[in-house]
Amino acid sequence: MMNQILFAGVIGLFLTLIGTPLLIKLLARKGYGQYIRDDGPREHHAKRGTPTMGGIAFILATLLAYFLSKVITGKPPTFSGLLVLGLMAGMGLVGFLDDYIKIVKRRSLGLRAKAKMAGQLIVGIGFAVLALQFADNRNNTPASTRLSFVQDFGWSIGPVLFVVWALFMILAMSNGVNLTDGLDGLATGAATMVFGAYTFIGVWQFQESCANAQTLTNPGACYEVRDPLDLAVVAAALMGSCFGFLWWNTSPAKIFMGDTGSLALGGALAGLAICSRTEILVALLGGLFVLITMSVVIQVGSFKLTGKRVFRMAPLQHHFELKGWSEVLVVVRFWIIQGMCVIVGLGLFYAGWAAKK
């Protein structure tokens, strides 16, 4: 059964490695180039015109990798896997419309704020509502109305509050990845690490599933997750696809993911967290996205309250660029921070299991 994970990761990697340059040529031929802000670091002006909307490459690669792994292994898709992929594709579509209007229609702001928010709300609410359906023979639905850290805890918050909570997570992670996507390869590399972590989490939850409690040494330490192995397949497909895309997206980038990619990746991260019952843990696993988002919140809040800026520029990565760090130096050091977040997050995940053994 683990072959699904291997196939999904390898196929996703292969498809983006060979597919992304084809997309680059197509986008360059049509003149779909990146708009660069004049108030940003001067070094970024050279990037003006670089093809964007590259998220199309890893979205399609992830979908193909997932379904081809099912065809090869003869295993059917699960509702949890399909919901996460649907959330990824839906958020990617909202981002694509935003990118398309920016680039093709030459409107720098893309979608109007209300239209963009409406699209994200429609996709997010659809995911949240459907995630509480499709119970299995253990009465587990893809999502739970209880909050979760390394697994569910506390009382049920009810379906209405769950939808609100799920929307908050989806919007927060999508905007976090979007804000991080400012330097070549930064968001792609960071997301690849988190998807690698979720591949491990899915495999571990499958091996320690309550459905297999009779084979465990301590059934009380098991996980009530509807489709943990298939969530690992989705995460592996995303990891492989992002890793292949990074070959073309790293400095100097030949293509940018655009809002198409950043919103899709954020949606996928939120979906994996919700369906694997690690909703709060994802804030640590994706710690770099949280850190960069908070830098924007602090900058805006400080300016509105005091009229002063805390950072030279927000998001945080541009602050260090303006301090004289090279782009590659910022990216590598931020990747190190993200790697440490993943290590600590996985350590806490394991500790939560070990404490019950």
Disulfide bonds with the S-S distance in Angstrom:
Cys210-Cys222 1.91
